[in-house]
Amino acid sequence: MGMGKDYTITFIYEKFFLGGAETLIYRMSKWLVEKKYDVEIVFREIDEELKKICIESKINLVPIKKFTASNYYKATKAKNNQQLIVTFFVVDFILAEQIKKKSQKDVKTILYVVHPYILINKYFSKNKVGIIFKSAMKKLVLKMYNSKSVYFMDEDCINVCSDYYKINLKKAYNEIIRLPMYLRYYRKKKKNPGQLKVLSISRIDFPFKGYLLGLIDAIEKLNDNNIKLTIIGDGPDRSILEKKIEKSTMKHNINYVGAVPYNRLDSHFKNSDLYIGMGTTVLDAVSAGTPAICVYSYTLNFKVTGFFYEAPHVLGGIKEGETYPCLDGVYFLEKVNLMNDCQYQALIDKGNEVLKKIYNIDLVMPAFLKNVLDGKNKNNKLLAPTFILWGLRKIQRLHFFKIKRQNK
């Protein structure tokens, strides 16, 4: 396996704003820089706070106004080593393939699937164009799978893809890349005296993150002035959330903060008694010593899979009642609220132990590099038909999770 200066690792992400995928890229890049790899992040737009911490971590930033292979080569220096390009959307994977085609060096390209709906699309599924598009995408997915160019973050992502296209992705289960997380030492903590401080961090986008609306309903149902909820995040449905809070009978116990830079979230985690959410923020919370509950996506109800340690491979349920337990989140709020200090510390310890075993960045990243760079990668020319690129540009970029706006 090539190490350090043998490789340049390139991440492509067009709109590099504050979100789960972006902070994931930052963590991966930071770790790679620490291990003496050349690392670059290619983007069109970037959040200024994220830009600042990337520069501080000595990560090379490559802005390009138009996402084409020619513009990429105009913006970067010639590479003297091998290159691995990591992408998170199919359109960016196709760009990576175009970059590979123009390169004179050894270039490997992969798609890292960190959301179950990245490889599928339901917008065209019921018309003739959709049938053709789905068939073309199925062929591309199979090509990527057979050439070891696609990796998944968890079992749910594999299941959704294989069920949608009716294909066998059995080998993918052995090469899952869990979300890598830095482990931090945390002091033993007690709950805030006389109250339960609950934190949730999320992109404000419904119905994908509709659990936020259900969580507010749960706070109303409990009607307990000792339970305080803080919500951090921004997104297209911010106004809906604000109206929901304003109409709530418990609005005095709900604090909507808005967006907070990633490097300033730690104090919020440490000041909270319980974290409620999905994805990478669950790992951030547990790493900071705050117990977490994982919620379901695409529901306006407060449904959960349980405490993080109970189903640690699930950082968010996909469909209520399928595969994993679908439980009432109110029960878990009440349970933590009634815990004594000993029970609460045991909950923290269980989450931290699981985090170390499954998501430790010093275990995940070496395994990731070994899978991709050990020479077994059959990375052949995979250029997708123009039709796929056209379709994805039309319907997938930044809208892959908008199935229907049920709340409007």
C-alpha positions as CSV (number, residue, x, y, z in Angstrom):
1,M,0.0,0.0,0.0
2,G,1.3,3.4,-0.9
3,M,1.9,5.8,1.9
4,G,2.4,9.5,2.5
5,K,4.0,11.3,-0.4
6,D,3.3,8.3,-2.8
7,Y,-0.3,9.6,-3.1
8,T,-2.3,12.8,-3.5
9,I,-5.8,12.4,-2.0
10,T,-8.3,14.6,-3.7
11,F,-11.8,15.2,-2.3
12,I,-14.5,16.7,-4.6
13,Y,-17.5,18.5,-3.1
14,E,-19.0,21.3,-5.1
15,K,-20.8,23.3,-2.3
16,F,-18.5,22.9,0.7
17,F,-20.7,24.3,3.4
18,L,-21.2,23.3,7.0
19,G,-22.8,19.8,7.1
20,G,-22.2,16.2,8.0
21,A,-20.5,15.3,4.7
22,E,-18.3,18.4,4.8
23,T,-17.1,17.9,8.4
24,L,-16.5,14.2,7.5
25,I,-14.2,15.4,4.6
26,Y,-12.5,17.8,7.0
27,R,-11.7,15.0,9.5
28,M,-10.5,12.6,6.8
29,S,-8.3,15.3,5.3
30,K,-6.9,16.4,8.6
31,W,-5.9,12.8,9.5
32,L,-4.3,12.3,6.1
33,V,-2.3,15.5,6.4
34,E,-1.1,14.3,9.8
35,K,0.1,11.1,8.1
36,K,2.0,13.1,5.5
37,Y,-0.3,12.7,2.5
38,D,-0.8,15.5,0.1
39,V,-4.5,16.4,0.4
40,E,-6.7,18.8,-1.6
41,I,-10.4,19.6,-1.5
42,V,-11.9,20.8,-4.8
43,F,-15.0,23.0,-4.5
44,R,-17.0,25.7,-6.2
45,E,-18.3,27.4,-3.0
46,I,-17.1,27.2,0.6
47,D,-18.2,28.2,4.1
48,E,-15.7,30.8,5.5
49,E,-15.4,29.2,8.9
50,L,-14.8,25.8,7.3
51,K,-12.2,27.4,5.0
52,K,-10.4,28.8,8.0
53,I,-10.1,25.5,9.9
54,C,-9.0,23.7,6.7
55,I,-6.2,26.3,6.1
56,E,-5.2,25.9,9.8
57,S,-4.9,22.1,9.3
58,K,-2.7,22.7,6.2
59,I,-5.3,21.2,3.8
60,N,-4.9,22.5,0.2
61,L,-8.1,24.2,-1.1
62,V,-8.8,24.2,-4.8
63,P,-11.7,26.5,-5.9
64,I,-12.9,26.1,-9.5
65,K,-15.8,28.2,-10.9
66,K,-17.0,25.5,-13.3
67,F,-16.8,21.8,-12.5
68,T,-14.9,20.4,-15.5
69,A,-11.8,18.4,-15.8
70,S,-10.1,21.2,-17.8
71,N,-10.8,23.8,-15.1
72,Y,-9.5,21.4,-12.5
73,Y,-6.2,21.0,-14.3
74,K,-6.0,24.8,-14.8
75,A,-6.4,25.3,-11.0
76,T,-3.9,22.7,-9.8
77,K,-0.3,21.9,-10.1
78,A,0.9,18.9,-12.1
79,K,1.0,15.8,-9.9
80,N,4.2,13.7,-9.7
81,N,2.7,11.0,-7.6
82,Q,-0.3,8.7,-7.8
83,Q,-3.8,10.2,-7.1
84,L,-6.9,9.0,-5.3
85,I,-10.1,11.0,-5.9
86,V,-12.8,10.6,-3.4
87,T,-16.4,11.8,-4.3
88,F,-19.7,11.8,-2.5
89,F,-22.2,12.5,-5.4
90,V,-22.4,10.6,-8.7
91,V,-22.0,13.8,-10.7
92,D,-18.7,14.4,-8.9
93,F,-17.7,10.8,-9.5
94,I,-18.2,11.4,-13.2
95,L,-16.0,14.5,-13.0
96,A,-13.4,12.4,-11.3
97,E,-13.6,9.9,-14.2
98,Q,-13.1,12.8,-16.6
99,I,-10.0,13.9,-14.6
100,K,-8.7,10.4,-14.7
101,K,-9.1,10.2,-18.5
102,K,-7.0,13.3,-19.0
103,S,-4.3,12.3,-16.5
104,Q,-1.0,10.9,-17.5
105,K,-0.6,9.4,-14.0
106,D,-2.2,6.5,-12.1
107,V,-5.5,7.9,-10.8
108,K,-8.1,5.9,-8.8
109,T,-11.6,7.2,-8.3
110,I,-14.2,6.2,-5.7
111,L,-17.7,7.2,-4.6
112,Y,-18.2,7.1,-0.9
113,V,-21.9,6.7,-0.2
114,V,-22.7,8.5,3.1
115,H,-26.5,8.8,2.5
116,P,-28.9,5.9,1.5
117,Y,-30.4,7.9,-1.5
118,I,-27.2,9.0,-3.2
119,L,-27.4,6.3,-5.8
120,I,-31.1,6.3,-6.3
121,N,-33.6,8.8,-7.5
122,K,-37.4,8.6,-7.4
123,Y,-38.2,11.7,-9.4
124,F,-38.3,9.9,-12.8
125,S,-39.4,6.5,-11.5
126,K,-42.9,6.5,-12.9
127,N,-42.4,7.7,-16.5
128,K,-40.6,6.5,-19.6
129,V,-37.6,8.8,-19.0
130,G,-37.4,7.5,-15.5
131,I,-37.3,3.9,-16.6
132,I,-34.5,4.6,-19.0
133,F,-32.6,6.7,-16.5
134,K,-33.0,4.0,-13.8
135,S,-31.8,1.3,-16.2
136,A,-28.7,3.4,-17.1
137,M,-28.0,4.1,-13.5
138,K,-28.3,0.4,-12.6
139,K,-25.6,-0.4,-15.2
140,L,-23.3,2.3,-13.8
141,V,-23.8,1.2,-10.2
142,L,-22.9,-2.4,-11.2
143,K,-19.8,-1.2,-13.1
144,M,-18.7,0.8,-10.1
145,Y,-19.4,-2.1,-7.7
146,N,-17.5,-4.6,-9.9
147,S,-14.5,-2.3,-10.3
148,K,-14.4,-1.6,-6.5
149,S,-15.1,2.1,-7.1
150,V,-18.0,2.4,-4.6
151,Y,-17.9,2.1,-0.9
152,F,-20.7,2.5,1.7
153,M,-20.8,3.9,5.2
154,D,-23.2,1.4,6.6
155,E,-25.6,-1.5,5.9
156,D,-28.6,0.7,5.3
157,C,-26.9,2.4,2.4
158,I,-26.2,-1.0,0.8
159,N,-29.7,-2.3,1.5
160,V,-31.5,0.7,0.0
161,C,-29.3,0.6,-3.2
162,S,-29.6,-3.2,-3.7
163,D,-33.4,-3.2,-3.1
164,Y,-34.0,-0.3,-5.5
165,Y,-32.0,-1.8,-8.4
166,K,-32.7,-5.4,-7.5
167,I,-29.0,-6.2,-7.5
168,N,-26.6,-8.3,-5.3
169,L,-24.1,-6.2,-3.5
170,K,-23.0,-8.9,-1.1
171,K,-19.3,-8.1,-1.2
172,A,-19.9,-4.5,-0.2
173,Y,-20.8,-5.6,3.4
174,N,-17.2,-6.7,3.9
175,E,-15.8,-3.3,2.8
176,I,-18.0,-0.9,4.7
177,I,-16.2,2.3,5.6
178,R,-17.6,3.6,8.9
179,L,-17.6,7.3,9.5
180,P,-14.2,8.1,11.0
181,M,-14.1,10.0,14.2
182,Y,-11.3,11.5,16.4
183,L,-11.6,10.1,19.9
184,R,-11.3,12.7,22.7
185,Y,-10.6,12.3,26.3
186,Y,-13.6,13.5,28.4
187,R,-13.9,14.1,32.1
188,K,-16.6,12.2,33.9
189,K,-19.7,14.4,33.9
190,K,-22.9,14.7,35.8
191,K,-26.2,15.9,34.5
192,N,-27.0,19.6,34.9
193,P,-28.6,19.9,38.4
194,G,-32.4,20.3,38.4
195,Q,-32.8,20.1,34.6
196,L,-32.1,18.1,31.5
197,K,-30.4,20.0,28.7
198,V,-31.2,18.4,25.3
199,L,-29.2,19.3,22.1
200,S,-30.0,18.6,18.5
201,I,-27.9,19.8,15.5
202,S,-29.3,19.4,12.0
203,R,-29.8,20.9,8.6
204,I,-33.2,22.3,8.7
205,D,-34.7,20.4,5.9
206,F,-38.1,18.6,5.9
207,P,-39.2,15.9,5.7
208,F,-35.6,14.5,5.8
209,K,-34.9,16.0,9.2
210,G,-38.6,16.1,10.2
211,Y,-37.8,14.5,13.6
212,L,-37.2,18.1,14.8
213,L,-40.9,18.9,14.5
214,G,-41.7,15.7,16.3
215,L,-39.2,16.5,19.0
216,I,-40.9,19.9,19.7
217,D,-44.2,18.0,20.0
218,A,-42.6,15.7,22.5
219,I,-41.4,18.6,24.6
220,E,-45.0,19.8,24.6
221,K,-46.3,16.4,25.5
222,L,-43.9,16.1,28.5
223,N,-44.7,19.6,29.7
224,D,-41.7,19.5,32.0
225,N,-40.1,22.9,32.6
226,N,-36.9,21.1,33.6
227,I,-36.3,19.9,30.1
228,K,-34.6,22.5,27.9
229,L,-34.1,22.0,24.2
230,T,-31.4,23.7,22.1
231,I,-31.5,23.4,18.3
232,I,-28.5,24.3,16.1
233,G,-28.6,24.4,12.3
234,D,-29.8,26.2,9.2
235,G,-31.5,25.2,6.0
236,P,-34.3,25.9,3.5
237,D,-37.1,25.1,6.0
238,R,-35.8,27.4,8.8
239,S,-39.0,29.5,8.7
240,I,-41.1,26.4,9.3
241,L,-39.1,25.5,12.3
242,E,-39.3,29.0,13.7
243,K,-43.0,29.1,13.3
244,K,-43.4,25.7,15.0
245,I,-41.4,26.9,18.0
246,E,-43.3,30.2,18.2
247,K,-46.6,28.4,18.3
248,S,-45.4,25.9,20.9
249,T,-46.8,26.0,24.4
250,M,-43.3,25.2,25.6
251,K,-41.5,27.8,23.5
252,H,-39.8,29.3,26.6
253,N,-38.0,26.0,26.9
254,I,-36.8,25.8,23.3
255,N,-33.8,27.8,22.1
256,Y,-33.2,27.9,18.3
257,V,-29.6,29.1,17.8
258,G,-29.2,28.9,14.1
259,A,-25.9,28.0,12.4
260,V,-22.8,27.5,14.6
261,P,-19.3,26.9,13.1
262,Y,-18.0,23.3,13.5
263,N,-15.0,24.2,15.6
264,R,-17.4,25.9,18.1
265,L,-19.8,23.1,18.6
266,D,-17.7,21.4,21.3
267,S,-18.9,23.7,24.1
268,H,-22.5,23.0,23.2
269,F,-21.9,19.2,23.4
270,K,-20.2,19.4,26.7
271,N,-22.9,21.7,28.2
272,S,-25.7,19.3,27.2
273,D,-27.0,16.2,29.0
274,L,-28.4,14.4,26.0
275,Y,-27.9,14.6,22.2
276,I,-30.7,13.8,19.8
277,G,-30.0,13.5,16.1
278,M,-28.5,11.4,13.3
279,G,-25.3,11.0,11.3
280,T,-21.9,12.4,12.2
281,T,-23.2,14.7,14.9
282,V,-24.1,11.6,17.0
283,L,-20.5,10.6,16.9
284,D,-19.4,14.1,17.7
285,A,-21.6,14.1,20.8
286,V,-20.5,10.7,22.1
287,S,-16.9,11.7,21.5
288,A,-17.5,14.7,23.7
289,G,-18.9,12.5,26.5
290,T,-22.6,13.3,25.8
291,P,-25.0,10.3,25.5
292,A,-26.9,10.2,22.2
293,I,-30.2,8.9,20.9
294,C,-30.4,8.1,17.1
295,V,-33.6,9.2,15.3
296,Y,-35.4,8.2,12.1
297,S,-35.3,10.3,9.0
298,Y,-38.2,11.1,6.7
299,T,-40.8,11.3,9.4
300,L,-42.4,14.2,11.2
301,N,-42.6,12.1,14.4
302,F,-40.0,11.7,17.2
303,K,-39.1,8.1,16.4
304,V,-35.8,6.6,17.4
305,T,-33.7,3.5,17.1
306,G,-32.7,3.8,20.8
307,F,-29.5,4.9,22.5
308,F,-26.4,5.0,20.3
309,Y,-24.7,2.1,22.0
310,E,-27.7,-0.2,21.5
311,A,-27.6,-0.1,17.7
312,P,-24.2,1.6,17.0
313,H,-24.1,0.7,13.3
314,V,-27.3,2.7,12.8
315,L,-26.7,6.5,12.8
316,G,-30.3,7.2,11.8
317,G,-33.2,5.0,10.8
318,I,-34.5,5.1,7.2
319,K,-38.0,3.8,7.3
320,E,-40.1,3.4,10.4
321,G,-40.4,-0.2,11.5
322,E,-38.0,-1.7,8.9
323,T,-34.8,-3.5,9.9
324,Y,-34.3,-1.7,13.2
325,P,-36.5,-1.0,16.2
326,C,-38.8,2.1,15.8
327,L,-39.4,3.4,19.2
328,D,-41.1,6.4,20.8
329,G,-38.4,9.0,21.7
330,V,-40.4,10.3,24.6
331,Y,-39.6,7.2,26.6
332,F,-35.9,7.8,26.2
333,L,-36.2,11.5,27.2
334,E,-38.0,10.5,30.4
335,K,-35.5,7.6,31.1
336,V,-32.5,9.9,31.0
337,N,-34.3,12.6,33.0
338,L,-34.9,10.1,35.8
339,M,-31.3,8.7,35.8
340,N,-29.1,9.1,38.9
341,D,-25.4,10.1,38.4
342,C,-24.2,6.5,38.4
343,Q,-26.7,5.4,35.8
344,Y,-26.0,8.4,33.7
345,Q,-22.2,7.8,33.8
346,A,-22.8,4.2,32.8
347,L,-24.7,5.4,29.7
348,I,-21.8,7.7,28.7
349,D,-19.3,4.9,29.2
350,K,-21.2,2.4,27.0
351,G,-21.4,4.9,24.2
352,N,-17.8,5.7,24.4
353,E,-16.7,2.1,24.3
354,V,-18.7,1.4,21.2
355,L,-17.3,4.5,19.5
356,K,-13.7,3.4,20.1
357,K,-14.4,-0.1,18.6
358,I,-16.3,1.0,15.5
359,Y,-15.6,4.6,14.6
360,N,-12.0,5.3,15.8
361,I,-10.4,7.3,13.0
362,D,-7.0,5.6,13.6
363,L,-8.7,2.2,12.8
364,V,-11.1,3.3,10.1
365,M,-8.7,5.3,7.9
366,P,-6.0,2.7,7.6
367,A,-8.6,0.1,6.7
368,F,-10.0,2.5,4.1
369,L,-6.6,3.2,2.6
370,K,-5.8,-0.5,2.5
371,N,-9.0,-1.3,0.7
372,V,-8.6,1.4,-1.9
373,L,-4.8,1.5,-2.4
374,D,-3.7,-2.1,-2.0
375,G,-3.5,-2.7,-5.7
376,K,-6.7,-4.8,-5.9
377,N,-8.8,-1.9,-7.0
378,K,-9.9,-2.8,-10.6
379,N,-10.4,0.9,-11.5
380,N,-11.2,0.7,-15.2
381,K,-12.7,3.4,-17.4
382,L,-16.2,4.0,-16.2
383,L,-17.3,7.1,-17.9
384,A,-21.1,7.3,-17.7
385,P,-23.4,8.2,-20.6
386,T,-24.1,11.8,-21.1
387,F,-27.8,11.0,-20.4
388,I,-26.9,10.1,-16.8
389,L,-24.9,13.2,-16.3
390,W,-27.7,15.4,-17.7
391,G,-30.3,13.6,-15.5
392,L,-28.2,14.0,-12.3
393,R,-27.5,17.6,-12.9
394,K,-31.2,18.2,-13.3
395,I,-32.5,16.4,-10.3
396,Q,-29.9,15.2,-7.9
397,R,-27.6,18.0,-6.9
398,L,-28.6,19.2,-3.5
399,H,-32.1,17.8,-3.9
400,F,-31.4,14.0,-3.5
401,F,-33.3,13.9,-0.2
402,K,-36.4,15.9,-1.2
403,I,-38.9,13.1,-2.0
404,K,-42.0,15.1,-1.1
405,R,-42.5,18.1,1.1
406,Q,-45.2,16.6,3.2
407,N,-45.2,19.4,5.7
408,K,-46.2,22.2,3.4
